Amino acid sequence: MKITTLFLTLAFASLSSLHAQGEADKIGRQQYMLCGACHGQSGEGTAAAPPLAGSEWVNGPAENLIRIQLRGLHGPIKVKGVEYSNFPAGMIAMAYQTDEQIAAVLTFVRKSFGNDAPAVTPAEVTALRGEVGKPQLTQADLIPPNGTAATSQPKPVSNKYDDLDASSGFPTWAMGLIALLILAGGFVLLKRKA
């Protein structure tokens, strides 16, 4: 009877743990939908933001990523030897997310796109909540990814994104579409006032 009780307790604890991991992964995937708008749905990077796939920053100290989520980031940043400075406003702070959401999305990124870095816990995010409200970070404010604070050595990742052109800029068709939408909105407002 004692063995059965012990077995059932361990089985329940394992299932609860798997459910919690599955729920965190689901939250991380959901939160990444916003990130993917600039970083690409596969972490490949776009004209608006650098790649997360195989990034030394993603695989480096988790503190950097947490602080970027809480404060934002602006100015040039070098990722995989390429300098990115295409987005004048930089990345806005995502401090409105809960500690659990931030931990989940950062863990998702650190475990996806060829990255293999330790998970981020809500407690790590809570410990850095005091960063909220401070100015956006720059690359100089971050711990170098190859510094002593890195918790593990990232595994080699695929180089399938290395040939992306970082200087391609914002697509011309997108600028045209934005101009067209602004123009159409202006006409609608003028018609309503008339």
LINWO-V331365 format. One record per pair of residues at least 24 apart in sequence whose ideal C-beta (glycine too) atoms are under 10 Angstrom apart, sorted by the first residue. I is the first residue (numbers start at 1). GAP is how many residues later the second one is. D is the distance in Angstrom with one decimal. If there is no record, write none. Layout:
i:I gap:GAP d:D
i:I gap:GAP d:D
This chain:
i:21 gap:86 d:9.6
i:21 gap:98 d:9.1
i:23 gap:77 d:9.4
i:23 gap:81 d:8.5
i:24 gap:76 d:7.5
i:24 gap:77 d:9.6
i:24 gap:79 d:7.4
i:24 gap:80 d:4.7
i:24 gap:81 d:9.7
i:24 gap:83 d:6.7
i:24 gap:84 d:8.4
i:24 gap:95 d:8.3
i:24 gap:97 d:9.9
i:24 gap:98 d:9.2
i:25 gap:79 d:7.4
i:25 gap:82 d:7.9
i:25 gap:83 d:6.6
i:25 gap:86 d:8.4
i:25 gap:87 d:9.8
i:26 gap:78 d:8.2
i:26 gap:82 d:9.5
i:27 gap:70 d:9.8
i:27 gap:71 d:9.2
i:27 gap:73 d:6.8
i:27 gap:74 d:6.0
i:27 gap:75 d:9.9
i:27 gap:76 d:8.8
i:27 gap:77 d:4.0
i:27 gap:78 d:7.5
i:27 gap:80 d:9.4
i:27 gap:81 d:8.3
i:28 gap:72 d:9.8
i:28 gap:73 d:8.3
i:28 gap:74 d:9.6
i:28 gap:75 d:8.3
i:28 gap:76 d:3.8
i:28 gap:77 d:4.9
i:28 gap:78 d:7.8
i:28 gap:79 d:5.7
i:28 gap:80 d:3.0
i:28 gap:81 d:7.7
i:28 gap:82 d:9.5
i:28 gap:83 d:8.4
i:28 gap:84 d:8.5
i:28 gap:91 d:9.7
i:28 gap:92 d:9.6
i:29 gap:75 d:8.5
i:29 gap:76 d:8.4
i:29 gap:79 d:6.0
i:29 gap:83 d:8.8
i:30 gap:71 d:8.5
i:30 gap:74 d:8.4
i:30 gap:75 d:8.4
i:30 gap:78 d:9.2
i:31 gap:38 d:9.8
i:31 gap:63 d:8.5
i:31 gap:66 d:6.8
i:31 gap:67 d:9.9
i:31 gap:69 d:9.9
i:31 gap:70 d:5.3
i:31 gap:71 d:7.9
i:31 gap:72 d:9.9
i:31 gap:73 d:6.2
i:31 gap:74 d:3.7
i:31 gap:75 d:9.1
i:31 gap:77 d:7.4
i:31 gap:78 d:9.6
i:32 gap:72 d:9.0
i:32 gap:73 d:5.5
i:32 gap:74 d:9.6
i:32 gap:76 d:5.5
i:32 gap:77 d:6.8
i:32 gap:80 d:8.0
i:33 gap:72 d:9.6
i:34 gap:60 d:7.9
i:34 gap:63 d:9.4
i:34 gap:71 d:8.6
i:35 gap:34 d:9.6
i:35 gap:56 d:9.2
i:35 gap:59 d:8.6
i:35 gap:70 d:6.7
i:35 gap:71 d:9.8
i:35 gap:73 d:9.1
i:35 gap:74 d:7.3
i:38 gap:49 d:7.4
i:38 gap:53 d:7.4
i:39 gap:52 d:9.2
i:39 gap:70 d:8.5
i:39 gap:74 d:9.2
i:40 gap:73 d:9.0
i:40 gap:121 d:8.7
i:40 gap:124 d:9.2
i:41 gap:72 d:9.9
i:42 gap:70 d:8.6
i:42 gap:71 d:6.3
i:42 gap:72 d:9.7
i:42 gap:118 d:9.5
i:42 gap:119 d:8.5
i:43 gap:65 d:9.9
i:43 gap:66 d:6.9
i:43 gap:69 d:6.5
i:43 gap:70 d:3.5
i:43 gap:71 d:8.1
i:43 gap:72 d:7.9
i:43 gap:118 d:8.1
i:44 gap:69 d:7.8
i:44 gap:116 d:8.2
i:44 gap:117 d:4.9
i:44 gap:120 d:6.5
i:45 gap:34 d:7.7
i:45 gap:35 d:9.4
i:45 gap:37 d:9.0
i:45 gap:39 d:7.7
i:45 gap:116 d:6.7
i:45 gap:119 d:6.0
i:45 gap:121 d:7.5
i:46 gap:40 d:8.9
i:46 gap:41 d:9.6
i:46 gap:118 d:8.8
i:46 gap:120 d:9.9
i:46 gap:122 d:8.9
i:46 gap:124 d:9.4
i:46 gap:125 d:9.4
i:47 gap:37 d:9.5
i:47 gap:39 d:5.7
i:47 gap:40 d:8.4
i:47 gap:117 d:9.7
i:47 gap:118 d:9.0
i:47 gap:119 d:8.3
i:47 gap:120 d:8.8
i:47 gap:121 d:5.4
i:47 gap:122 d:5.7
i:47 gap:123 d:5.3
i:47 gap:124 d:6.8
i:47 gap:127 d:8.8
i:48 gap:36 d:9.4
i:48 gap:38 d:6.6
i:48 gap:39 d:5.2
i:48 gap:41 d:9.9
i:48 gap:43 d:9.4
i:48 gap:121 d:9.9
i:48 gap:122 d:7.3
i:48 gap:126 d:9.9
i:49 gap:24 d:9.5
i:49 gap:28 d:9.6
i:49 gap:30 d:9.6
i:49 gap:35 d:7.3
i:49 gap:37 d:8.0
i:49 gap:38 d:6.3
i:49 gap:41 d:9.3
i:49 gap:42 d:6.9
i:50 gap:26 d:9.9
i:50 gap:27 d:6.3
i:50 gap:28 d:8.7
i:50 gap:29 d:4.2
i:50 gap:30 d:8.3
i:50 gap:32 d:7.6
i:50 gap:33 d:9.1
i:50 gap:34 d:4.1
i:50 gap:35 d:9.6
i:50 gap:36 d:8.9
i:50 gap:37 d:9.3
i:50 gap:41 d:9.8
i:50 gap:114 d:9.6
i:50 gap:116 d:7.5
i:51 gap:28 d:6.2
i:51 gap:29 d:7.1
i:51 gap:31 d:8.7
i:51 gap:33 d:8.7
i:51 gap:62 d:8.1
i:51 gap:110 d:5.2
i:51 gap:111 d:9.1
i:51 gap:113 d:6.9
i:51 gap:115 d:8.9
i:52 gap:27 d:8.6
i:52 gap:57 d:5.4
i:52 gap:58 d:9.1
i:52 gap:60 d:8.2
i:52 gap:61 d:5.8
i:52 gap:62 d:9.6
i:52 gap:63 d:7.3
i:52 gap:109 d:9.6
i:53 gap:26 d:9.9
i:53 gap:27 d:9.2
i:53 gap:56 d:9.4
i:53 gap:59 d:8.2
i:53 gap:60 d:3.7
i:53 gap:61 d:5.4
i:53 gap:62 d:7.1
i:53 gap:104 d:6.9
i:53 gap:105 d:7.5
i:53 gap:106 d:9.7
i:53 gap:107 d:7.9
i:53 gap:108 d:5.2
i:53 gap:109 d:9.8
i:53 gap:111 d:9.8
i:54 gap:25 d:8.9
i:54 gap:26 d:6.5
i:54 gap:59 d:7.1
i:54 gap:60 d:5.2
i:54 gap:61 d:6.8
i:54 gap:100 d:8.3
i:54 gap:101 d:9.9
i:54 gap:102 d:8.6
i:54 gap:103 d:3.6
i:54 gap:104 d:6.7
i:54 gap:105 d:7.3
i:54 gap:106 d:8.7
i:54 gap:107 d:6.7
i:54 gap:108 d:8.2
i:55 gap:24 d:5.3
i:55 gap:25 d:6.6
i:55 gap:54 d:8.8
i:55 gap:55 d:9.9
i:55 gap:58 d:8.5
i:55 gap:59 d:9.6
i:55 gap:60 d:7.3
i:55 gap:62 d:10.0
i:55 gap:90 d:8.2
i:55 gap:99 d:9.2
i:55 gap:102 d:8.8
i:55 gap:106 d:9.6
i:56 gap:24 d:6.8
i:56 gap:25 d:9.4
i:56 gap:88 d:9.0
i:56 gap:89 d:4.0
i:56 gap:90 d:7.0
i:56 gap:94 d:9.2
i:56 gap:98 d:7.4
i:56 gap:101 d:9.9
i:57 gap:82 d:8.9
i:57 gap:85 d:7.4
i:57 gap:86 d:9.7
i:57 gap:87 d:9.6
i:57 gap:88 d:5.4
i:58 gap:48 d:8.6
i:58 gap:51 d:5.7
i:58 gap:52 d:5.8
i:58 gap:53 d:9.9
i:58 gap:54 d:9.3
i:58 gap:55 d:8.0
i:58 gap:56 d:9.7
i:58 gap:57 d:5.1
i:58 gap:58 d:9.9
i:58 gap:59 d:6.6
i:58 gap:87 d:8.6
i:58 gap:96 d:8.3
i:58 gap:99 d:9.7
i:59 gap:50 d:9.9
i:59 gap:51 d:7.1
i:59 gap:55 d:9.5
i:59 gap:56 d:5.5
i:59 gap:57 d:7.2
i:59 gap:58 d:4.6
i:59 gap:59 d:9.6
i:59 gap:86 d:7.0
i:59 gap:87 d:10.0
i:59 gap:91 d:7.9
i:59 gap:92 d:9.8
i:59 gap:93 d:8.1
i:59 gap:94 d:8.5
i:59 gap:95 d:3.4
i:59 gap:96 d:8.5
i:59 gap:98 d:8.1
i:60 gap:50 d:9.8
i:60 gap:57 d:7.7
i:60 gap:82 d:8.4
i:60 gap:83 d:7.0
i:60 gap:84 d:7.7
i:60 gap:85 d:3.1
i:60 gap:86 d:7.3
i:60 gap:87 d:7.6
i:60 gap:89 d:7.9
i:60 gap:90 d:5.2
i:60 gap:91 d:8.8
i:60 gap:92 d:9.7
i:60 gap:94 d:7.9
i:61 gap:56 d:9.3
i:61 gap:81 d:8.2
i:61 gap:82 d:4.7
i:61 gap:83 d:8.7
i:61 gap:84 d:7.1
i:61 gap:86 d:7.1
i:61 gap:87 d:9.3
i:61 gap:88 d:4.4
i:61 gap:89 d:5.6
i:61 gap:90 d:7.0
i:62 gap:41 d:9.2
i:62 gap:44 d:6.8
i:62 gap:45 d:9.0
i:62 gap:48 d:7.4
i:62 gap:55 d:7.4
i:62 gap:56 d:7.0
i:62 gap:57 d:8.5
i:62 gap:58 d:4.9
i:62 gap:59 d:8.8
i:62 gap:62 d:6.1
i:62 gap:63 d:9.3
i:62 gap:66 d:9.6
i:62 gap:81 d:9.9
i:62 gap:87 d:9.2
i:62 gap:88 d:9.4
i:62 gap:89 d:7.2
i:63 gap:57 d:9.5
i:63 gap:61 d:7.6
i:63 gap:64 d:9.0
i:63 gap:65 d:6.8
i:63 gap:68 d:9.8
i:63 gap:79 d:8.6
i:63 gap:80 d:6.3
i:63 gap:86 d:6.9
i:63 gap:88 d:9.7
i:64 gap:73 d:8.4
i:64 gap:75 d:9.7
i:64 gap:77 d:8.9
i:64 gap:78 d:4.6
i:64 gap:79 d:5.7
i:64 gap:80 d:9.2
i:64 gap:81 d:7.5
i:64 gap:83 d:9.8
i:64 gap:85 d:8.7
i:64 gap:86 d:9.8
i:65 gap:37 d:8.8
i:65 gap:40 d:9.3
i:65 gap:41 d:5.0
i:65 gap:42 d:9.8
i:65 gap:44 d:7.5
i:65 gap:45 d:7.6
i:65 gap:52 d:9.2
i:65 gap:55 d:7.0
i:65 gap:59 d:9.8
i:65 gap:60 d:9.8
i:65 gap:77 d:9.4
i:66 gap:33 d:9.4
i:66 gap:36 d:6.7
i:66 gap:37 d:8.3
i:66 gap:40 d:6.7
i:66 gap:54 d:6.6
i:66 gap:58 d:6.2
i:66 gap:59 d:5.5
i:66 gap:60 d:9.7
i:66 gap:61 d:8.4
i:66 gap:62 d:5.0
i:66 gap:63 d:9.3
i:66 gap:65 d:8.0
i:67 gap:26 d:9.8
i:67 gap:58 d:10.0
i:67 gap:61 d:6.0
i:67 gap:64 d:5.4
i:67 gap:67 d:9.0
i:67 gap:70 d:6.0
i:67 gap:74 d:7.7
i:67 gap:75 d:7.4
i:67 gap:76 d:9.2
i:68 gap:25 d:8.5
i:68 gap:26 d:8.6
i:68 gap:38 d:9.3
i:68 gap:63 d:9.6
i:68 gap:68 d:8.9
i:68 gap:69 d:6.1
i:68 gap:73 d:9.4
i:68 gap:74 d:7.8
i:69 gap:24 d:7.4
i:69 gap:25 d:4.8
i:69 gap:26 d:7.3
i:69 gap:28 d:7.1
i:69 gap:32 d:9.3
i:69 gap:33 d:5.0
i:69 gap:34 d:9.6
i:69 gap:36 d:7.7
i:69 gap:37 d:6.8
i:69 gap:51 d:9.5
i:69 gap:56 d:7.8
i:69 gap:59 d:9.0
i:69 gap:62 d:9.2
i:69 gap:63 d:9.9
i:70 gap:24 d:7.5
i:70 gap:25 d:4.9
i:70 gap:27 d:9.1
i:70 gap:29 d:10.0
i:70 gap:32 d:7.6
i:70 gap:55 d:7.8
i:70 gap:58 d:6.2
i:70 gap:59 d:7.0
i:70 gap:60 d:8.9
i:70 gap:61 d:4.5
i:70 gap:62 d:5.3
i:70 gap:63 d:9.0
i:70 gap:64 d:8.3
i:70 gap:67 d:9.2
i:71 gap:24 d:7.6
i:71 gap:57 d:9.3
i:71 gap:60 d:5.3
i:71 gap:61 d:7.2
i:71 gap:62 d:8.2
i:71 gap:63 d:5.4
i:71 gap:64 d:7.1
i:71 gap:65 d:5.8
i:71 gap:66 d:5.2
i:71 gap:70 d:8.6
i:72 gap:62 d:9.6
i:72 gap:63 d:8.5
i:72 gap:64 d:4.1
i:72 gap:65 d:6.9
i:73 gap:63 d:5.9
i:73 gap:64 d:5.0
i:73 gap:65 d:7.3
i:73 gap:66 d:7.9
i:73 gap:68 d:8.6
i:73 gap:69 d:8.3
i:74 gap:61 d:8.8
i:74 gap:62 d:4.5
i:74 gap:63 d:7.6
i:74 gap:64 d:6.5
i:74 gap:65 d:9.6
i:75 gap:61 d:8.2
i:75 gap:62 d:8.6
i:75 gap:63 d:4.4
i:75 gap:64 d:6.5
i:75 gap:65 d:8.2
i:75 gap:66 d:9.5
i:76 gap:62 d:8.3
i:76 gap:63 d:6.8
i:77 gap:60 d:9.6
i:77 gap:61 d:8.1
i:77 gap:62 d:4.6
i:77 gap:63 d:9.9
i:77 gap:65 d:8.4
i:78 gap:61 d:6.9
i:79 gap:60 d:9.7
i:79 gap:66 d:9.5
i:79 gap:87 d:8.6
i:80 gap:77 d:9.5
i:80 gap:79 d:8.8
i:80 gap:81 d:8.1
i:80 gap:82 d:6.8
i:80 gap:84 d:9.7
i:80 gap:86 d:9.7
i:81 gap:81 d:8.7
i:82 gap:80 d:8.7
i:82 gap:82 d:8.4
i:82 gap:83 d:9.4
i:82 gap:84 d:4.8
i:82 gap:85 d:8.9
i:83 gap:56 d:9.4
i:83 gap:83 d:7.5
i:83 gap:84 d:9.5
i:84 gap:55 d:9.9
i:84 gap:82 d:5.7
i:84 gap:83 d:9.4
i:85 gap:81 d:9.1
i:85 gap:82 d:9.7
i:86 gap:80 d:7.4
i:86 gap:81 d:7.8
i:86 gap:82 d:8.6
i:86 gap:83 d:6.5
i:86 gap:84 d:7.4
i:87 gap:83 d:9.1
i:89 gap:47 d:9.0
i:90 gap:46 d:5.6
i:90 gap:47 d:8.8
i:90 gap:48 d:8.8
i:91 gap:45 d:7.7
i:91 gap:46 d:9.1
i:92 gap:44 d:8.2
i:93 gap:38 d:9.0
i:93 gap:39 d:7.3
i:93 gap:40 d:8.6
i:93 gap:41 d:9.1
i:93 gap:42 d:9.8
i:93 gap:43 d:7.2
i:93 gap:44 d:9.5
i:95 gap:30 d:10.0
i:95 gap:34 d:8.1
i:95 gap:36 d:8.2
i:95 gap:37 d:4.5
i:95 gap:38 d:7.9
i:96 gap:36 d:9.6
i:97 gap:28 d:8.8
i:98 gap:24 d:8.0
i:98 gap:27 d:8.5
i:99 gap:24 d:7.8
i:99 gap:25 d:8.5
i:99 gap:26 d:4.1
i:99 gap:27 d:5.1
i:99 gap:28 d:9.4
i:99 gap:29 d:9.4
i:99 gap:30 d:7.3
i:100 gap:25 d:8.1
i:100 gap:26 d:9.8
i:101 gap:24 d:8.9
i:102 gap:24 d:9.6
i:102 gap:26 d:9.4
i:102 gap:27 d:9.7
i:110 gap:44 d:9.2
i:113 gap:44 d:7.9
i:113 gap:45 d:8.8
i:113 gap:48 d:8.7
i:114 gap:40 d:9.3
i:114 gap:41 d:8.4
i:114 gap:42 d:8.8
i:114 gap:43 d:3.6
i:114 gap:44 d:4.9
i:114 gap:45 d:9.3
i:114 gap:46 d:8.3
i:114 gap:47 d:8.8
i:115 gap:39 d:6.8
i:115 gap:40 d:8.6
i:115 gap:42 d:6.7
i:116 gap:36 d:8.2
i:116 gap:37 d:9.5
i:116 gap:38 d:6.0
i:116 gap:39 d:4.6
i:116 gap:40 d:9.5
i:116 gap:41 d:7.9
i:117 gap:33 d:8.9
i:117 gap:34 d:7.7
i:117 gap:35 d:6.6
i:117 gap:36 d:9.7
i:117 gap:37 d:6.1
i:117 gap:38 d:9.3
i:118 gap:33 d:5.5
i:118 gap:34 d:6.0
